């Protein structure tokens, strides 16, 4: 039997997301896992809005008792939904579920709960497999990270970015999955760091950063207690902050001692960190970040891995709509493999052609396709 779920509140009603139709009007703003609203009060919902609500795992919303065309809204008429087959989960829905699952795991680890490897695999492997079909979307998840939940988003995002890099490199499915799991678990040791340090809104003091630098060891200790976790994953978790020039931590290893998984994780880790908003700085354009990484490659990162990241991020096609750092909308008219992050574009407003490889003070902010 179909159960109709709504609560009258004056002229408002609380309605399940799967009961919404185009023309419904939000009676209250909608918030997700961050404090900022994802939709404002009085938004007239389209199918795109409804998909976004579903992606953010919003179960119920308050809406007006009438549609935007003035007709009363009667969810009773939607009882036919009961007979419809369930929708396949979107990549974004799975991403948010994984982020919420990681948050619950992290809170358990803070209390001393050991890693449940079966739950880890159940959470991240289906998402990795889904992400391989939606590579472009992987490099948009930085939009959904926020300061308060950064650590949860970061671990899930690094898992996906590492898997995407491994895929471009031609790694086997086994290696792609394992490097993704390593990314998911690499910061589990952060659960052993003083929460006051993790929530610090200012730049860390020297002694506080010294504690942070211990997290790879804590992470390794946690994964080492699980004999079912592969040794390659454990090693990558321990080494993910090591760098070719021995400037990394905790051991300052040289290139030949760094595992191949680690080389992928280190690039994925710093890429997502730089593109995400942090307490001490705002997020940066992914296209600007890959340029910075390329400049820092020699001595720190593996060139082939950085190139694989750039291939993923700068996957432009002629005709793509983009937003430039000068707030101008433009269209890609020519791509140059020599400068993958700097194609030739045409400004939509003026029709002016700009070769970004020459205009170095302008860069692509994001693709709006």
C-alpha positions as CSV (number, residue, x, y, z in Angstrom):
1,X,0.0,0.0,0.0
2,X,1.3,3.5,-0.9
3,X,1.9,5.6,2.2
4,X,1.4,9.3,1.7
5,X,3.7,11.3,3.9
6,X,3.1,15.0,4.4
7,X,2.3,17.4,7.3
8,X,0.2,20.5,6.9
9,X,1.6,23.7,8.5
10,X,-0.7,26.5,7.6
11,X,-0.4,26.7,3.8
12,X,2.8,24.6,3.8
13,X,3.2,20.8,3.6
14,X,6.2,18.5,4.3
15,X,6.6,16.3,1.3
16,X,8.9,13.4,0.4
17,X,11.4,14.3,-2.4
18,X,10.2,11.5,-4.6
19,X,6.7,13.1,-4.5
20,X,7.9,16.5,-5.9
21,X,6.9,17.6,-9.4
22,X,7.9,20.6,-11.5
23,X,6.2,23.7,-10.3
24,X,6.3,22.9,-6.6
25,X,7.4,26.0,-4.6
26,X,9.8,25.7,-1.6
27,X,8.3,27.1,1.5
28,X,11.7,27.0,3.4
29,X,15.3,27.0,2.4
30,X,17.0,23.6,2.0
31,X,20.3,22.8,3.7
32,X,22.5,19.7,3.1
33,X,25.5,18.6,5.2
34,X,26.9,22.1,5.3
35,X,25.4,25.2,7.0
36,X,24.8,27.0,3.7
37,X,21.5,26.5,1.9
38,X,21.6,24.6,-1.4
39,X,18.2,26.1,-2.4
40,X,16.5,29.2,-1.2
41,X,12.9,29.8,0.0
42,X,10.4,30.4,-2.8
43,X,12.5,28.5,-5.4
44,X,10.1,27.1,-8.1
45,X,11.3,23.6,-8.6
46,X,12.3,22.2,-12.0
47,X,13.2,18.6,-12.7
48,X,16.8,19.7,-12.4
49,X,16.2,21.1,-8.9
50,X,14.5,17.8,-7.9
51,X,17.5,15.8,-9.2
52,X,19.8,18.0,-7.1
53,X,17.7,17.5,-4.0
54,X,17.9,13.7,-4.6
55,X,21.6,13.9,-5.2
56,X,22.1,15.7,-1.8
57,X,20.0,12.9,-0.2
58,X,17.3,15.3,1.0
59,X,14.4,13.1,2.0
60,X,11.7,15.7,2.7
61,X,11.1,19.4,2.0
62,X,8.5,22.0,3.0
63,X,6.6,23.3,0.0
64,X,3.6,25.6,-0.6
65,X,0.2,23.9,-0.9
66,X,-0.1,25.1,-4.5
67,X,2.0,24.9,-7.7
68,X,3.5,27.8,-9.5
69,X,0.5,27.7,-12.0
70,X,-1.9,28.3,-9.1
71,X,-3.3,24.8,-9.0
72,X,-3.4,23.0,-5.6
73,X,-0.8,20.3,-5.2
74,X,-2.1,16.9,-4.2
75,X,0.6,14.3,-3.6
76,X,-2.2,11.7,-3.3
77,X,-2.2,11.6,-7.1
78,X,1.4,10.4,-7.1
79,X,0.5,7.0,-5.7
80,X,1.4,5.6,-9.1
81,X,5.1,6.1,-8.1
82,X,4.7,2.9,-6.0
83,X,4.7,0.8,-9.1
84,X,7.6,2.5,-10.8
85,X,11.0,0.7,-10.7
86,X,13.5,2.4,-8.4
87,X,15.9,4.9,-10.1
88,X,19.5,3.9,-10.5
89,X,21.5,6.0,-8.1
90,X,23.4,8.9,-9.7
91,X,27.2,9.3,-9.3
92,X,26.5,12.4,-7.1
93,X,24.0,10.5,-4.9
94,X,26.6,7.8,-4.3
95,X,29.3,10.3,-3.6
96,X,27.3,12.0,-0.9
97,X,26.3,8.6,0.6
98,X,29.9,7.6,0.7
99,X,30.9,10.9,2.4
100,X,28.2,10.5,5.0
101,X,29.3,6.9,5.6
102,X,33.0,8.0,5.9
103,X,31.9,10.6,8.5
104,X,30.2,7.9,10.6
105,X,33.3,5.7,10.3
106,X,35.5,8.6,11.4
107,X,33.4,9.3,14.4
108,X,33.7,5.6,15.3
109,X,37.4,5.7,14.9
110,X,37.6,8.7,17.2
111,X,35.9,6.6,19.9
112,X,38.3,3.7,19.3
113,X,36.3,1.5,17.0
114,X,38.6,-0.5,14.7
115,X,38.4,-0.3,10.9
116,X,35.6,-2.4,9.5
117,X,37.2,-3.3,6.2
118,X,34.0,-5.0,4.8
119,X,32.1,-1.7,5.3
120,X,35.0,0.3,3.7
121,X,34.9,-1.9,0.6
122,X,31.1,-1.8,0.5
123,X,31.2,2.0,0.7
124,X,34.0,2.9,-1.7
125,X,34.3,0.1,-4.3
126,X,30.8,0.7,-6.0
127,X,31.5,4.4,-6.1
128,X,34.9,3.9,-7.7
129,X,33.3,1.6,-10.3
130,X,30.6,4.2,-10.9
131,X,33.2,7.0,-11.2
132,X,35.1,5.2,-14.0
133,X,31.9,5.8,-16.1
134,X,31.7,9.5,-15.1
135,X,35.3,10.7,-15.1
136,X,34.4,14.3,-15.8
137,X,32.1,14.4,-12.7
138,X,35.0,13.2,-10.5
139,X,36.8,16.5,-11.1
140,X,33.8,18.6,-10.0
141,X,33.3,17.1,-6.5
142,X,35.5,19.8,-5.1
143,X,32.5,22.1,-5.4
144,X,30.7,20.1,-2.6
145,X,33.5,20.2,-0.1
146,X,33.2,22.7,2.8
147,X,35.4,23.8,5.7
148,X,33.6,21.9,8.5
149,X,33.3,18.6,6.6
150,X,36.5,18.9,4.6
151,X,38.2,15.8,6.0
152,X,35.3,13.5,5.0
153,X,35.0,14.9,1.5
154,X,38.7,14.8,1.1
155,X,39.1,11.1,1.7
156,X,36.3,10.1,-0.6
157,X,37.4,12.6,-3.3
158,X,41.1,11.5,-3.2
159,X,40.0,7.9,-3.6
160,X,38.1,8.8,-6.8
161,X,40.8,11.1,-8.2
162,X,43.5,8.4,-7.5
163,X,41.4,5.8,-9.3
164,X,40.9,8.2,-12.2
165,X,44.6,8.7,-12.5
166,X,45.3,5.0,-12.3
167,X,42.7,4.5,-15.1
168,X,44.4,6.9,-17.4
169,X,47.8,5.3,-16.7
170,X,46.3,2.0,-17.9
171,X,46.5,0.3,-14.5
172,X,44.6,-3.0,-13.9
173,X,41.2,-2.9,-12.3
174,X,42.7,-4.5,-9.2
175,X,45.3,-1.7,-8.9
176,X,42.7,1.0,-9.6
177,X,40.4,-0.3,-6.8
178,X,43.3,-0.8,-4.3
179,X,44.8,2.7,-4.8
180,X,41.3,4.1,-4.4
181,X,40.8,2.2,-1.1
182,X,44.2,3.5,0.0
183,X,43.0,7.0,-0.7
184,X,39.8,6.4,1.3
185,X,41.8,5.2,4.3
186,X,44.9,7.3,4.2
187,X,43.6,9.9,6.7
188,X,41.9,7.6,9.1
189,X,44.7,8.4,11.6
190,X,43.4,12.0,11.7
191,X,40.8,10.5,14.1
192,X,43.7,10.2,16.7
193,X,44.7,13.9,16.4
194,X,43.4,16.4,19.0
195,X,40.0,17.6,17.6
196,X,40.8,21.1,18.6
197,X,43.7,21.1,16.1
198,X,41.5,19.7,13.3
199,X,38.9,22.5,14.0
200,X,41.5,25.2,14.3
201,X,40.4,28.1,12.0
202,X,43.9,29.8,12.0
203,X,47.2,28.7,10.5
204,X,48.6,25.8,12.6
205,X,51.4,26.5,15.1
206,X,54.6,24.6,14.7
207,X,53.8,22.2,17.5
208,X,50.3,21.6,16.1
209,X,51.5,20.9,12.6
210,X,54.0,18.4,14.2
211,X,51.0,16.5,15.6
212,X,49.3,16.6,12.2
213,X,52.4,15.1,10.6
214,X,52.0,12.0,12.8
215,X,48.7,11.1,11.2
216,X,50.2,8.8,8.5
217,X,51.8,6.7,11.3
218,X,48.4,6.6,13.2
219,X,46.7,5.6,9.9
220,X,49.2,2.8,9.3
221,X,48.8,1.5,12.8
222,X,45.0,1.3,12.3
223,X,45.2,-0.4,8.9
224,X,47.9,-2.8,10.1
225,X,45.6,-4.2,12.7
226,X,43.5,-5.6,9.8
227,X,45.2,-8.6,8.2
228,X,42.7,-8.6,5.3
229,X,43.9,-5.3,4.1
230,X,46.6,-5.7,1.3
231,X,50.1,-4.8,2.2
232,X,50.3,-2.4,-0.8
233,X,47.4,-0.4,0.6
234,X,49.0,-0.3,4.0
235,X,52.3,1.0,2.6
236,X,50.5,3.7,0.5
237,X,48.6,4.8,3.6
238,X,51.9,5.2,5.5
239,X,53.8,7.0,2.7
240,X,51.2,9.3,1.1
241,X,53.0,12.5,2.3
242,X,56.4,11.4,1.1
243,X,58.0,13.3,-1.8
244,X,60.7,12.6,-4.4
245,X,63.0,15.3,-3.0
246,X,62.9,13.8,0.5
247,X,60.9,16.8,1.8
248,X,57.9,14.7,2.7
249,X,57.0,13.0,6.0
250,X,57.1,10.9,8.2
251,X,60.4,9.5,7.0
252,X,61.6,11.8,4.2
253,X,62.0,8.8,1.8
254,X,63.7,9.1,-1.6
255,X,62.0,8.3,-4.9
256,X,63.1,4.7,-5.2
257,X,61.6,3.8,-1.8
258,X,58.2,5.3,-2.6
259,X,55.5,2.8,-3.7
260,X,53.7,3.3,-7.0
261,X,50.4,3.7,-5.2
262,X,51.9,6.4,-3.1
263,X,53.0,8.3,-6.1
264,X,49.4,8.5,-7.3
265,X,48.0,9.3,-3.9
266,X,50.4,12.2,-3.3
267,X,49.2,13.9,-6.5
268,X,45.5,13.2,-5.9
269,X,45.9,14.3,-2.3
270,X,47.5,17.7,-3.0
271,X,45.2,18.4,-6.0
272,X,42.0,18.0,-4.0
273,X,43.4,19.9,-1.1
274,X,44.3,22.9,-3.3
275,X,41.0,23.0,-5.1
276,X,38.9,22.8,-1.8
277,X,38.0,25.6,0.5
278,X,40.1,25.5,3.7
279,X,39.9,27.5,6.9
280,X,43.0,29.5,6.0
281,X,42.3,30.1,2.2
282,X,39.6,29.9,-0.4
283,X,39.4,27.1,-3.0
284,X,41.4,27.5,-6.2
285,X,40.6,26.7,-9.9
286,X,41.5,23.1,-10.8
287,X,43.0,24.4,-14.0
288,X,45.3,26.8,-12.1
289,X,46.2,24.0,-9.7
290,X,47.4,21.6,-12.4
291,X,49.6,24.3,-13.7
292,X,51.1,24.8,-10.3
293,X,51.6,21.0,-9.9
294,X,53.3,20.8,-13.3
295,X,55.7,23.5,-12.2
296,X,56.4,21.6,-8.9
297,X,56.7,18.2,-10.6
298,X,60.5,18.1,-10.9
299,X,61.8,17.0,-7.5
300,X,58.4,16.3,-5.8
301,X,56.0,14.3,-8.0
302,X,56.1,11.7,-10.8
303,X,55.8,13.5,-14.2
304,X,53.7,10.7,-15.8
305,X,51.2,10.9,-12.9
306,X,50.9,14.7,-13.1
307,X,50.3,14.3,-16.9
308,X,47.6,11.7,-16.2
309,X,45.9,14.2,-13.8
310,X,46.1,17.0,-16.4
311,X,44.6,14.7,-19.1
312,X,41.7,14.1,-16.8
313,X,41.2,17.7,-15.7
314,X,41.8,19.4,-19.0
315,X,39.6,17.2,-21.1
316,X,38.3,20.1,-23.3
317,X,36.3,19.8,-26.5
318,X,35.8,22.5,-29.1
319,X,32.6,24.2,-28.2
320,X,32.8,23.7,-24.5
321,X,31.5,26.7,-22.5
322,X,33.8,27.9,-19.8
323,X,34.1,30.7,-17.2
324,X,37.4,32.6,-17.1
325,X,39.1,34.1,-14.1
326,X,38.0,37.6,-15.3
327,X,34.4,36.5,-14.9
328,X,33.9,36.4,-18.7
329,X,32.0,33.5,-20.3
330,X,33.8,32.0,-23.3
331,X,33.8,29.1,-25.7
332,X,36.8,26.8,-26.5
333,X,37.7,27.1,-30.2
334,X,41.1,25.3,-30.3
335,X,43.0,23.0,-27.9
336,X,46.8,22.7,-27.9
337,X,48.4,19.5,-26.4
338,X,51.5,21.6,-25.5
339,X,49.4,23.8,-23.2
340,X,46.5,21.5,-22.2
341,X,45.1,23.9,-19.5
342,X,45.3,26.9,-21.8
343,X,43.2,26.5,-25.0
344,X,42.3,29.3,-27.4
345,X,38.8,30.7,-26.5
346,X,36.3,33.2,-27.8
347,X,34.6,35.5,-25.4
348,X,30.9,35.2,-25.7
349,X,30.1,38.9,-25.0
350,X,32.7,40.5,-27.4
351,X,33.6,37.7,-29.8
352,X,37.2,38.4,-29.0
353,X,39.6,35.5,-29.5
354,X,42.1,34.9,-26.6
355,X,45.0,32.5,-26.6
356,X,45.3,31.6,-22.9
357,X,48.8,30.3,-23.5
358,X,49.8,34.0,-24.1
359,X,47.5,35.7,-21.6
360,X,49.0,34.1,-18.5
361,X,47.2,36.4,-16.1
362,X,43.9,34.8,-17.2
363,X,43.0,31.2,-16.6
364,X,39.9,28.9,-16.7
365,X,37.9,29.0,-13.6
366,X,35.5,26.2,-14.5
367,X,33.8,24.4,-17.4
368,X,30.1,25.1,-17.6
369,X,29.5,23.0,-20.7
